[in-house]
Amino acid sequence: MIYFDNSASSYIKPKEVINATIHGITSFSANPGRSGHKLSMLCGEKVFEVREKVKRFINAEKVENVIFTQGCTEALNIAVIGTMQKGGHIILSSNAHNSLSRPIFELKKMGLIDVTVVSPSNNEMLTIDDIIPNVKPNTYLIAVNHVSNVNGDTTDIHQIGEYCAKNCILFLVDCAQSAGHIKIDVQKDHIDMLALAPHKALFALQGIGIFAFSIKTNPKPIKFGGTGTESINTYQPNEYPECLESGTLATPNIISLGAGIDYVSKNFDSITKKVNDLSTYILFELQKIEGVKTYTSVENIHFGVIGFNIKDVDSQEIASILSDEFNICVRGGLHCAGLKHKELGTVNQGIVRASISYFNTFGECEYFVNSIKKIAKRY
Amino acid sequence: MIYFDNSASSYIKPKEVINATIHGITSFSANPGRSGHKLSMLCGEKVFEVREKVKRFINAEKVENVIFTQGCTEALNIAVIGTMQKGGHIILSSNAHNSLSRPIFELKKMGLIDVTVVSPSNNEMLTIDDIIPNVKPNTYLIAVNHVSNVNGDTTDIHQIGEYCAKNCILFLVDCAQSAGHIKIDVQKDHIDMLALAPHKALFALQGIGIFAFSIKTNPKPIKFGGTGTESINTYQPNEYPECLESGTLATPNIISLGAGIDYVSKNFDSITKKVNDLSTYILFELQKIEGVKTYTSVENIHFGVIGFNIKDVDSQEIASILSDEFNICVRGGLHCAGLKHKELGTVNQGIVRASISYFNTFGECEYFVNSIKKIAKRY
């Protein structure tokens, strides 16, 4: 089986991640830090180590502002709902996944905020020029997807971050598809709130996400409960990280994330080179096939996402043929990103997405290209 | 090391759970059901199998109304926030963990609901007689903790459930400490909403919880995002389970839960007998030691929770001595359950809690009792 659906979840995990997770399950399944005994403290230390690792990996200001969530979706929900300013205005990138756009539109539906969706005018990268004309006096948040999960379209987060910092606007970046493929530096890029999906290119288990925020941001919790602190307080304590981490943390999943970050950090140059090479090969070869339309720009190929279609054939039909006849796993359809499909004009057809990992091989890519050649001939 | 903190998280997992989880990590790490290819479908089927298992385990009406959450805390937050009736009144048991009481008090602080906290008049079991005098015309929810995590105090959920059903009041039961120790039947007990913490007595990994609800209940989501359905819809779809499960599910953790349920179901009589025997032994022996005060009733001992103190010594001091000198892991302090400590008069002292699992031994219990004898002599 050839697995080209790594933008949904990376399937093959490095053995270092698997071994660390197994060790986590067998040795660190106590409740981290919540009880006072030595095993609880040891689990708490393991969690703290990973929190420190994430801090260094994204260059966050404070380790306390690195929050473990269920996943990237929860991180984005805390970011959007937890910083809501009633009567305010949000600028949202059309690259957004539904995990970013739906909480924003829910707030709009409740009459709490207004929202403007912006698209890149150059069709490849959202820039500050796309943003500025849409800023209003009550704009308090600019929310972007660093890299589109549909076709790899990207965002000039550095420019936009500088603008936000100068204009006292919060800057939220969804790095679900970029982390692991490109270095993230929240301070350099003035990112106030960042969300990560570690089960993708950081090779962690599903069931763990990251929400990180700057010292000038004060997100409120969307869930309330046991924090292991101020137990007698009827209300949620205000201190981070506990305030945003009610309930038992998933220690083995967190340990898998720590091992994933170590692996990616150690092999970063090798990973990015290989993903870039394999994805470039696929993109160039697909572009030569008659009837194939690609949606990914060569400038964005290093994120490992290649969006394409064959003539006007339903993308899910192509994905099914690839799965059933050629044993290749890609995703068809709308990729939980309706705004992007409206922009690309692919609401009905969807897009076939091949997404590449470090663990794919050149032979797999060659077989994939040949399979597409065969399928394209049928239409 | 002796681990008596199983009410926080069970530390030793059955080998069946560990093996199933490893298989889950290596073979089922694709995105379950969200992509159309065969591996995604296979992961989706695995998730559905466990959903069916949970449905049978608690006798739920509909498999679609069994929701996978990050943990029990998220389940309780969906239950409380997702069914909020503005201007309504909630009755809350004093047994409640902060994961149940804090979301309720947050709603109260926002002026959305009113709440009455009820305590058991007989000091052992909350009954319908404790509830009825507190019911108001606008009472729409009765929220109870099936079993107190502090001392095992329980709740007559059958009586209260019948009353709720007759009076069209929603009935929410937190089964974090009961599932795995006692059979749960949501239909027999008229439970509208149930929350489970599978990493405790169901031996699953942390990072997975269960929220289940009756067909007459329509909880709204507290998080919004990708559901793999209606991708073009700007708003959250209404269909269950997707509506309440935004984001990528934690398939390996879900698989661990399936294996945990299988293990508990197969060994239920043996588990309950052993936990009851070991806990009864500890309780009776502690009661013989001069200066030891126990808070657990013999009627509730089968939940494996034994709360006690030595004279007026800070419970965390005793827990630290047990950890540092005797290598025994118990929890001291307030156990994220302030209401219960107010009721028991132990807000300052806290309570030492030993919590027993199937994987503890009689020898460990004997050593523990002897350790307490030695410590008690010092005060």
Boltz contact constraints between the chains, C-beta under 6 A:
constraints:
  - contact:
      token1: [A, 5]
      token2: [B, 35]
      max_distance: 6.0
  - contact:
      token1: [A, 8]
      token2: [B, 31]
      max_distance: 6.0
  - contact:
      token1: [A, 8]
      token2: [B, 35]
      max_distance: 6.0
  - contact:
      token1: [A, 9]
      token2: [B, 29]
      max_distance: 6.0
  - contact:
      token1: [A, 9]
      token2: [B, 30]
      max_distance: 6.0
  - contact:
      token1: [A, 9]
      token2: [B, 31]
      max_distance: 6.0
  - contact:
      token1: [A, 11]
      token2: [B, 29]
      max_distance: 6.0
  - contact:
      token1: [A, 11]
      token2: [B, 30]
      max_distance: 6.0
  - contact:
      token1: [A, 18]
      token2: [B, 25]
      max_distance: 6.0
  - contact:
      token1: [A, 25]
      token2: [B, 18]
      max_distance: 6.0
  - contact:
      token1: [A, 29]
      token2: [B, 9]
      max_distance: 6.0
  - contact:
      token1: [A, 29]
      token2: [B, 11]
      max_distance: 6.0
  - contact:
      token1: [A, 30]
      token2: [B, 9]
      max_distance: 6.0
  - contact:
      token1: [A, 30]
      token2: [B, 11]
      max_distance: 6.0
  - contact:
      token1: [A, 31]
      token2: [B, 8]
      max_distance: 6.0
  - contact:
      token1: [A, 31]
      token2: [B, 9]
      max_distance: 6.0
  - contact:
      token1: [A, 35]
      token2: [B, 5]
      max_distance: 6.0
  - contact:
      token1: [A, 35]
      token2: [B, 8]
      max_distance: 6.0
  - contact:
      token1: [A, 35]
      token2: [B, 331]
      max_distance: 6.0
  - contact:
      token1: [A, 36]
      token2: [B, 316]
      max_distance: 6.0
  - contact:
      token1: [A, 36]
      token2: [B, 319]
      max_distance: 6.0
  - contact:
      token1: [A, 36]
      token2: [B, 320]
      max_distance: 6.0
  - contact:
      token1: [A, 36]
      token2: [B, 332]
      max_distance: 6.0
  - contact:
      token1: [A, 37]
      token2: [B, 323]
      max_distance: 6.0
  - contact:
      token1: [A, 37]
      token2: [B, 329]
      max_distance: 6.0
  - contact:
      token1: [A, 38]
      token2: [B, 323]
      max_distance: 6.0
  - contact:
      token1: [A, 39]
      token2: [B, 329]
      max_distance: 6.0
  - contact:
      token1: [A, 70]
      token2: [B, 70]
      max_distance: 6.0
  - contact:
      token1: [A, 71]
      token2: [B, 247]
      max_distance: 6.0
  - contact:
      token1: [A, 71]
      token2: [B, 248]
      max_distance: 6.0
  - contact:
      token1: [A, 73]
      token2: [B, 225]
      max_distance: 6.0
  - contact:
      token1: [A, 73]
      token2: [B, 246]
      max_distance: 6.0
  - contact:
      token1: [A, 73]
      token2: [B, 247]
      max_distance: 6.0
  - contact:
      token1: [A, 74]
      token2: [B, 223]
      max_distance: 6.0
  - contact:
      token1: [A, 77]
      token2: [B, 223]
      max_distance: 6.0
  - contact:
      token1: [A, 98]
      token2: [B, 225]
      max_distance: 6.0
  - contact:
      token1: [A, 98]
      token2: [B, 226]
      max_distance: 6.0
  - contact:
      token1: [A, 99]
      token2: [B, 225]
      max_distance: 6.0
  - contact:
      token1: [A, 99]
      token2: [B, 226]
      max_distance: 6.0
  - contact:
      token1: [A, 102]
      token2: [B, 224]
      max_distance: 6.0
  - contact:
      token1: [A, 102]
      token2: [B, 225]
      max_distance: 6.0
  - contact:
      token1: [A, 102]
      token2: [B, 236]
      max_distance: 6.0
  - contact:
      token1: [A, 103]
      token2: [B, 224]
      max_distance: 6.0
  - contact:
      token1: [A, 105]
      token2: [B, 234]
      max_distance: 6.0
  - contact:
      token1: [A, 105]
      token2: [B, 235]
      max_distance: 6.0
  - contact:
      token1: [A, 106]
      token2: [B, 224]
      max_distance: 6.0
  - contact:
      token1: [A, 205]
      token2: [B, 252]
      max_distance: 6.0
  - contact:
      token1: [A, 206]
      token2: [B, 248]
      max_distance: 6.0
  - contact:
      token1: [A, 206]
      token2: [B, 250]
      max_distance: 6.0
  - contact:
      token1: [A, 206]
      token2: [B, 251]
      max_distance: 6.0
  - contact:
      token1: [A, 207]
      token2: [B, 207]
      max_distance: 6.0
  - contact:
      token1: [A, 207]
      token2: [B, 250]
      max_distance: 6.0
  - contact:
      token1: [A, 207]
      token2: [B, 253]
      max_distance: 6.0
  - contact:
      token1: [A, 223]
      token2: [B, 74]
      max_distance: 6.0
  - contact:
      token1: [A, 223]
      token2: [B, 77]
      max_distance: 6.0
  - contact:
      token1: [A, 224]
      token2: [B, 102]
      max_distance: 6.0
  - contact:
      token1: [A, 224]
      token2: [B, 103]
      max_distance: 6.0
  - contact:
      token1: [A, 224]
      token2: [B, 106]
      max_distance: 6.0
  - contact:
      token1: [A, 225]
      token2: [B, 73]
      max_distance: 6.0
  - contact:
      token1: [A, 225]
      token2: [B, 98]
      max_distance: 6.0
  - contact:
      token1: [A, 225]
      token2: [B, 99]
      max_distance: 6.0
  - contact:
      token1: [A, 225]
      token2: [B, 102]
      max_distance: 6.0
  - contact:
      token1: [A, 226]
      token2: [B, 98]
      max_distance: 6.0
  - contact:
      token1: [A, 226]
      token2: [B, 99]
      max_distance: 6.0
  - contact:
      token1: [A, 226]
      token2: [B, 336]
      max_distance: 6.0
  - contact:
      token1: [A, 231]
      token2: [B, 334]
      max_distance: 6.0
  - contact:
      token1: [A, 231]
      token2: [B, 336]
      max_distance: 6.0
  - contact:
      token1: [A, 231]
      token2: [B, 338]
      max_distance: 6.0
  - contact:
      token1: [A, 232]
      token2: [B, 338]
      max_distance: 6.0
  - contact:
      token1: [A, 232]
      token2: [B, 347]
      max_distance: 6.0
  - contact:
      token1: [A, 234]
      token2: [B, 105]
      max_distance: 6.0
  - contact:
      token1: [A, 235]
      token2: [B, 105]
      max_distance: 6.0
  - contact:
      token1: [A, 236]
      token2: [B, 102]
      max_distance: 6.0
  - contact:
      token1: [A, 246]
      token2: [B, 73]
      max_distance: 6.0
  - contact:
      token1: [A, 247]
      token2: [B, 71]
      max_distance: 6.0
  - contact:
      token1: [A, 247]
      token2: [B, 73]
      max_distance: 6.0
  - contact:
      token1: [A, 248]
      token2: [B, 71]
      max_distance: 6.0
  - contact:
      token1: [A, 248]
      token2: [B, 206]
      max_distance: 6.0
  - contact:
      token1: [A, 250]
      token2: [B, 206]
      max_distance: 6.0
  - contact:
      token1: [A, 250]
      token2: [B, 207]
      max_distance: 6.0
  - contact:
      token1: [A, 251]
      token2: [B, 206]
      max_distance: 6.0
  - contact:
      token1: [A, 252]
      token2: [B, 205]
      max_distance: 6.0
  - contact:
      token1: [A, 253]
      token2: [B, 207]
      max_distance: 6.0
  - contact:
      token1: [A, 316]
      token2: [B, 36]
      max_distance: 6.0
  - contact:
      token1: [A, 319]
      token2: [B, 36]
      max_distance: 6.0
  - contact:
      token1: [A, 320]
      token2: [B, 36]
      max_distance: 6.0
  - contact:
      token1: [A, 323]
      token2: [B, 37]
      max_distance: 6.0
  - contact:
      token1: [A, 323]
      token2: [B, 38]
      max_distance: 6.0
  - contact:
      token1: [A, 329]
      token2: [B, 37]
      max_distance: 6.0
  - contact:
      token1: [A, 329]
      token2: [B, 39]
      max_distance: 6.0
  - contact:
      token1: [A, 331]
      token2: [B, 35]
      max_distance: 6.0
  - contact:
      token1: [A, 332]
      token2: [B, 36]
      max_distance: 6.0
  - contact:
      token1: [A, 334]
      token2: [B, 231]
      max_distance: 6.0
  - contact:
      token1: [A, 336]
      token2: [B, 226]
      max_distance: 6.0
  - contact:
      token1: [A, 336]
      token2: [B, 231]
      max_distance: 6.0
  - contact:
      token1: [A, 338]
      token2: [B, 231]
      max_distance: 6.0
  - contact:
      token1: [A, 338]
      token2: [B, 232]
      max_distance: 6.0
  - contact:
      token1: [A, 347]
      token2: [B, 232]
      max_distance: 6.0
